[in-house]
Amino acid sequence: MLTLKYITENTDDVIARLAKKHFDGAALIAQVVELDKERKTTQSQLDSSSAEMNNLSKEIGMLFKQGKQAEAVAAKEKTTVLKETIKNLGDKLSETEQTIINILVQIPNLPHASVPEGKHAEDNKVERTGGPMPNLPENALPHWDLAKKYDLIDFELGVKISGAGFPVYKGKGARLQRALINFFLDNAREAGYLEVQPPYVVNASSGYGTGQLPDKEGQMYHCEVDDLYLIPTAEVPVTNIYRDVILDEKDLPVKNTAYSACFRREAGSYGKDVRGLNRLHQFDKVEIVQIAHPDTSYDRLTEMVNYVQTLVDKLELPWRILRLCGGDMSFTSALTFDFEVFSAAQQRWLEVSSVSNFESYQANRLKCRFKGADKKTQLCHTLNGSAMALPRIVAALLENNQTPQGIRIPKALVPYTGFEIID
């Protein structure tokens, strides 16, 4: 969440920047500013009453020593009143601070100055494109038909076992999944990311720390008895490794990668855009996360975007990178780049990765800080990216590499699959 200090010192700027995300924050910001004034007044009264209490306590001791019993008793009576006043002021301060936090979590992150204006995905800016565009015959099959033809993925069996959006991978389809996971993890390690294996369920504090709660609880699977949430992405547990942690400035950036299954309710999703692997409730993904110094976090973002580009290049897929406009950005992001690959049989672009800088928005919730040479603590910047999400990568690989002989496997993947063609 945004820091209270930044909001109160830059009120007009905050309101103006939120407008780029098409978020009218004027009323909430005004509430926060007024509540902060109330907080400061209460804090001042509390400090004054506490100081008076301390002075009285010292005075009482002196009066008893001097034999001034009546004055000491009168002073003690004052402390009784003061104790009640201090308690009431403390309760009021806690209530005001909690109200401020409840409002702050409703305010999205501020967009970076380079975020384009726009409301919808159509307004996103294409940064660059690359990769070989396949030339398929008119009778080319979409991946759901190819999966059935080569017995790679059983969507109906997944419906039987769990429901729609939970496919069963079989044979070379399962091996392709495992190959991609290992391929992405190996590349991440070679790029300097430390591999971790996180839990697939998190507590509410972890969901709050990365901004999934209270904004997106409707999209998360909730295990109510244990009050745990199935992770929508490994970003959540990996970033929460650094919750309530103070890092040393010389150790930044911290770079982690993790494979996990991801679980998303995707409430309200339907139609052709969700057919096959296009949108699932459970899918595999390799994530990269960086905890960075505020002065260099945008250099780290560029590094991450360039790294993800190497992956789609190695997979020989046609790709494009989009700089998301204000209206298409996530609640927590300051700047996001999406990667899309072209699905030749569907004749459409499919999002396969999202790389974002959250600046200090998540770190403020997480209390993720670093200490510099001056021994002062500052909030870190957090970044993450899909590197990569498997379902639409698999869809594009199957569709774009279909030949009369079978489905060709990109050269970089062959050492991981153990086969060059699916036939």
Secondary structure by P-SEA (a helix, b strand, c coil): cccaaaaaacaaaaaaaaaaacccaaaaaaaaaaaaaaaaaaaaaaaaaaaaaaaaaaaaaaaaaacaaaaaaaaaaaaaaaaaaaaaaaaaaaaaaaaaaaaaaaccccccccccccccccccccccccccccccccccccaaaaaaaaccccaaaaaaaccccbbbbcaaaaaaaaaaaaaaaaaaaaabbbbbbbbccccaaaaaaaccccccccccccccccccccccccccccccccccbbbbcccccbbbbbbbbbbbccccccccccccccccccccbbbbbbbcccccaaaaaaaaaaaaaaaaaaacccccccccccccccccccbbbbbbbbbccccbbbbcbbbbbccaaaaaaacccccccccbbbbbbbbbbcccccaaaaaaaaaaacccccccccccccccccccccc
